[in-house]
Amino acid sequence: MTDSRHVRLGLLLALPAVALTACGGTGSTAATSAGDGTGTITIWAHQGQDSENTVLQNAVNSFNGSQSAIKATLKFVPEKDYTKTLTATSASALPDIVEFDGPMMSSFVYNKKLSPISDYVLPATVDNATAAVKAQGTLDGKLYGLGMYDSGLGIYANKKLLDAAGVKYPTSVLDDWTAADFTAAVQKLAAANPGHKALDLKEDYGLATEWGTYGMSPIVWSAGGALVKQGKAAGALDSPAVVDAFRTFQSWKPYVDADTDGNAFVNGRVALSWVGHWAYPAYSKALGSDLTVLPLPDFGNGAKTGQGSWAWGISSGSQHAKAAGKFLDYLLDDTNVTAMTTADGAVPATKTALAASPLYRTGGPLHLFAQELAEPCGDTDITKSCVAVTRPLTAGYPVITAQFSQALNDIYGGADPQTSLAKAARAIDQDFSDNDGYSLTK
């Protein structure tokens, strides 16, 4: 992907939390109808990069040309307005098929806008989806969405600069830096750099945004904590281990390049960049064989990464769910998944496309991301042995991310980690209390 990914990560915070959850499971709904597997189906998608839009339109055209029983019609909605549009549209007015930003799925389920898809897509489609993508799309034991691609985090490293400074570095997800090792490496690299900087945390994306949550919540999970645990943030987000981890995070700031021009890593001002898979094209072009990608540091509960991206589902108001399922089977085949991930550089979300990907297959330059996603945690069972963690599957996610990212930004700015995290935890818990825990049975 290009840097448009960080714009996507900010979509959620463009919306007031109340607008996302005010319907609270009480809004009007339209019952999904299976139909007879024929007819015209409507599709909404976010208007992303031109290359992505072309792949999607080509998939629709190809589907329509492959058979005559179903006609699919595609509407693009500008990305900056997309989630707001889905949120504001009643269930009965939604198209048959909707694309949605992964962390928003629970809110749409809570507001009765999505139907489970397992009855309408082939078992082979579900079986071929990667475990991490299925984890993002599953809520309360029901599968509501599948994606064409996934995401992952790592530390891009300039091997030439690390070697010159005498810094040893990991070679796989099983050989990660401890937090202390990483801190020592950052300090050693900074000492060897005339600019006294060593690390890029993509400050230019903004830490008080969805990038802050997506990019830095692995610190919480790796420290043995959680953004929320069993519906509560207190004791999970602000545990002593998490607080200590963010004191360590805070200690890195003197060695971080603010990267106001977006070129700190490609220009060699720093040796390390904490970012996602989407940075690879620019980094690879600039560094060539000097580029490698490393796992995030281990704060005690194993190295962790965020995951998740755009996904596809069937609206609760669809009257053509069987036909919609047939289109999703087509869209999520390897031909279309490979075309899309070639266009945007993301991690393929089917097992077979992932195994064949020149970038992500065994021996590929980004195989680390595939290794990480092959060990999914879901959003609740965050053990030492799993790696890829799904952002919390709850309709309260907009409040969680707003509170956590603000606390993160405050901590980075010098605020006390204990105070900042405890404040965020209280606000999250108050929101959950005010909304009856966002129970799907309400």
N, C-alpha and C positions, 0 to 999 in steps of 0.2 A: 504494500500500500504506500501511497504518498502520505504527506503530513495531514491530509484531509481527515485521517483517522482521529486526530485530537479534537477536531470540530465535532465529530460524531460523539465522542466521549462527553462533550459538553451539552448534548441535547437535553438531557434530563433536567439540568439545572436552569434551563431557560423557562421552565414551567413552575408556577406556584404549586407547592405540594397539595394545597387544598383542592386545586383543580383536578388533580389526578385521583383523588380518593374520596371526594365529597359524595359520590353516588353510593359508596359503601355497601354495595351488594343489594341496593334497594331500587336501582334504576330499572326502567322498562326493558324487557328482553323479548327477542323474537326466537321462537323455537327453531332450531336447525332441522331442516328436512333433507333426507338423503337424496330424494329425487330418483330418477331412473338411470343416471349416469350419462345423460345427454343434455343438450341445450347450450345456452350462452352463459359463460361464467365471467365475472368481473374481478379484476385484480388491482390492488393498490400497492405501489412500491415507492420507496424514497428515491428522489432524484439525486444519485450519487455522482461519481466521476463519469465523464463521458464514456470511457471504456466499459465501465460496469453497466451503464444504461444500454449501450449497444448490445452487450451480451444478453441482457435480460430480454430486450425486444426481439433479438434473434431467436431466443428460446421460445418465446410466444409464437412467433411466425412459423418456426419449425414445427411446433406442436400442432398448430392449426393445419399445416400442410401434411401432417402425418396421418390424419384421420378426418372424418367428416361428421362425426356424431357430436362433437363438442367444439364450440368456438370460444376462444379466450380473448378477452379484451383487456388491455393494460393501460392504467393511468399512473403517470408519475406525479408525485407531490413534492414540491421543493423541500429539501432536507431540513432546513431550518424550521419549517412549518409542519413537518410530517407528524411527529408525535402529538403536537397540539391538535392537529386535525383529527387523528384517531380518538383522542380524548374527548373532543367536543362533539363527535358524531355518535348518534344513538345506535344501539345495536342493530335495530331494524334497517338503518340506512347505510350500514357498512357493506362493502362488496363481499363477494363469496370468499375471496382469498385476501389476506392482509399480511404484509410484511411488518414486523415490529422490532424495535430495539430490545434485545434480550432481557435486560433488567426490568423492562416495563411489562413483561408478560403477566406477572402476578397481579399487577394493577388492573389489567384488562380482564383477567379471569375473575377477579374480585368484583369488577363492575359488569360481569356477565356479558362480555363482548367476544369471547373465544369459546370454541367447542373443542373437546378432545379429538385428536385426529386419527387415533389408532384404528377406528372402525372404517376409515375411508382411504387410507394409504396402504399399500401392500406390506406384508410382514418383511419382505426382502428390503424394502426401503428403510424401514426402521432398523433392521439388523445391520445394514451397511453403514448406518450413521455412527460416528465415533461416540465413545462413551461420554466424553465431556460435553458434546453438543446435546446428547440426550439428557444429561443431567441439567443443563440450562433449561431445556424445554419441558421438564417434568415437574408437576406440582400436585401434591397430595395423591401421588401414585398414578396420575393421569398425564399422558403426553399431549401437550398443547402446541408444540412447535418444533421444527427442525430447520437447521440453517445450511447454506451452501458452504460457509466458511466459518472459521473460529479465529481466536486471537491468542497471543501469548506474550509473555514478558521475559526479558533477559538483560544481561549486561553485555553490550558490545565492547570489545576490547581491542586496542591497537597493540598487537603483539610486539611490534618494533619498539614502542615506548616502554612496555612492560619488561622486555628483555634488557633494554638499556639500563633500566633502573634496578635490575636484579630481582624483579618481583615474580614469584611463582604463582601460577593461576590454575584453576580447575580445568579439567578436560571433559567432564560429563556431568549430568544431573546427579550422579552417584558420588561425585567428587567435589562437592560445593565448598565454598569458603564459609567458615563460621563468621559471625558478625565481628568478632575481634580480629580475625584474619583479614576481613575486608577493610576494616578501619585502618589496620596497620598498612595494608597495601595502598590505600588512598593517601595516607600520610607520607609514605615512602615515595610514591609517584609525585606528589606535590613538591616534596623536597628536591627532587631531581629536575623539576620543571622551572624554567626561569620565571614563568608567570605565577608559580606557587599554587596552581590549580590542578586537579586531577579528575574531577567527576562532573558529569552533566546529568541532572535529574529532570531535564525538560521543564525547567522553570518557565520557559517561554510559552508552554501550554497553559500555565496557571495552576497552582496547587489547590486553590479554593474552587475547583471545578471537578467534573467527573474524572478528569485525568488524575487528580489527587487521590480519589477513592480507588480507581482502577489500578493506578500505578503503585500506590503505597500501602494499600490494605494487605498485600502479602506480608508486610512486616508484622501486622497484627496476628495473622494466622501462623506465621513462622515462630512467633513468640508464644504460641499456645492459646491465644485469645480468639475472639470473634467480634464482628461488628454487632451482631446480636446472637444470643444463644437461648433457645427455648423462649423466644419472644421478649427477652430482656437484654439490654445493653450493659446495665450496671453489673460489674463483676466480670464481664467478658471483655468489653472495650477498654476498661480502665483498671484491669488487673495489674498487680505489681510487675509482672513479667512484661506486659505490654508497655507500661510506663517506662520501664528501664530500656526497652527496645527503642522507644522514641527519644529517650535521652541520647542514645547512641546516634540515632538519625540526626538529631539536632547538632551533634558534635561534628558532623561532616560539613556543615555549612561553610566554614572558612576555606574549604578545599573545593567548593563547587563553583563552576563558571555559570553565571546567570544566563548565558547563552541567548542574549537579546537578539542576536542576528541569526540564530538557528544553525550556526556553523561551528560550534565549539569543538565537536568531535571530528568533523570532516576536515577541519583546518589544522588539526593536531594540537589545539590548545589544551585538550585534556585527553587522557588515555582511556577513560571509561565513560560509557553512556548507558544509563538506566532507562530503557525504553522498550517498545514492542517490535514485533516482526515487521511492521510497516516501514521502519527506518532502513531496512536492508538495502533496497536499490541504491539510495544515495550513498550509504556507507560503503557498500561494496565497490561502487564506481570510484570513490575517493581513495580507498585503502587497498583494494585488491587482495592479494594473498596475506597482507598484514592484518586482515580482519578476522576476528573469531567471536563467537557468542558464548557467554557463560551463564550459569544459573544465578539467580539472586542469592544473597547470603542467607545462611541458616542461623536463626536466632534461638534455636533450641528444639523446635518442633519440626525440623526438616525444612529444606528450601521449598518455597511456595511460589505460585504464579497466579495471576488473574486469568480468566478466560471468558469467552462469550462474545457474541456480536449479533448482527441482524439475523432474524429467523422468520419462518413462514408458518402461517396457521390458517385455520378455517373459521370464519366469523360465526357467531351464534345465530345470526340472522340469515345465514345462507339457506337457500331453498334447493341448492344443487350440490350438496356435500359430496356425493359419489363422483360427480364430474370434477369437482374441485380436487378430490383426492387423486384422481387420474392425472390431473395436471401436475400436482406436486410430485407424484412418482416420476413423471417425465423431467421436471425441473431439477430434481435431486439425483439424476443419474450422473455417471462419471463424465459424460461428454459436456454437459452444462456446468457441472461443478469445476471441471478442469478449465473450461473456457473462462469462467468467472475468476478463479483464483490465479490464472495466468494474467488476467487483466488487472487485478488489484493486489496481487502478491500475498494474499492472506493464506492461512492454513486451511487446506481442503478439509471439509467436514464429513467426507465419506471415507471409510477405511481403505477402499480400493484406490480411490484417487490420491489419497495421502501416501499410500505405499508406492505409487508410481511417480509422485512429484519429484522433479529434479532437485528442487530446493529442500524438501522436507523428508524424502525417503532416507533410508539408512545410507550413510556416507555423504548425504547432501549437506550443504553449508548451514542449513537451518534445522537439521535433524533434532537438535536439542528441543525445539518447540514441540515436535511430534512426540518425543520421549516424555515431556512434561504432561502433555494432554492425554497420554496413554495411561496416566495414573491419576484419574479424577477423584476429587473428594466430595463432589456435590457441594451443598452449602451448609451442611450440618456436621458430618462425620469427618472433621478435619484432623486426621491422625498424622503421625510422623511419617508414615509410609506412603501417603498420597501427596500429590504435588499441585494439580490444577484445581483451584477453588472457584466455585460459582458465586457470584454476588448474591446476597440474601434474597431468597425467593419469597417475597412478601410484598403486599401492596403498599407497605410503609417504606419501601426502598427510597423514594425521593427524599423523605425526611432523613433517613439514615445517611445517605450520601451527602446531603447538604450539611448536616451536623458534623460528620466525620471530616469532610474536606476542609471545612472552616477551622476545626480544631487542628488539623494537620498544618494548615497555613499559619495559624497562630503560633504553633510550636516551632515551626521553621523560622518564624520571625522573632523568637526568643522567649515566648510564653512558657510557663511551667507545664510540662507534659501532664502531670497528675491533675492539675486544675483544669486544663483544657479538655482532657479526655473525660473526666468526671462530669464536666458541664455538658458535653455532647451526649454522654450516656443518659443523663437526667432528661434532656430534651427529647431524646428518642423514646425513652420509656414513658414520658408523659404523653407523647403522641400516640403510642400504642394503647395506653390506658384510655385516652379520649376516644379511640376508635375500636374499642372492644377487641384489641389484638388483631384486627383485620381478619377475623375468622371467616372462612369461606362458607360456613353454615348459617351465617346470619341472614 
